[in-house]
């Protein structure tokens, strides 16, 4: 638990700096990592929020790599919600 708290703090600080310096291309990576940490902490509401932000910016930037990562988070959230079929579809979309 301590490691995930440290990771979350690190990525929150990195995200804040990226926003402050208008480094939009870095935001999807940081929000993706925050979503992953939030999933590990079972903070699914935060994970969804970060994944949505990541996906939105990826679409704006045309960033296909991080778009796949965001879809992977949605698949993890579907798995956590007990929806394996939905998770499978999302994971397949993330690989496409």
C-alpha positions, 0 to 999 in steps of 0.5 A: 500500500505504501508503494502505491501511495508513493507512486500516486503522489509522484504521478499527481505531481508530474501531472500537475507540472505537465499541466502547469507547463502546458505539456499536453503530450505528457498528460495521457501517460501520467493519467494512464499511470494514475489510473493504473495505481488507482485500480491497484488501490481499488479506487475505481472512480478515480481510475475511471476519471483518469482513464477518461481524461487520458482518452480525451486528450489522446483523441485530441492529439491523435495519440494511438499508443496511449489510446490503447493504454486508456482502453486497457484501463477500461478493460481492467475496470470492466474486469473489476466490475465482474463484466468479463465479456465487456473487458474482453471486447475492450482489451481487443480494441486496445490491441487493434 
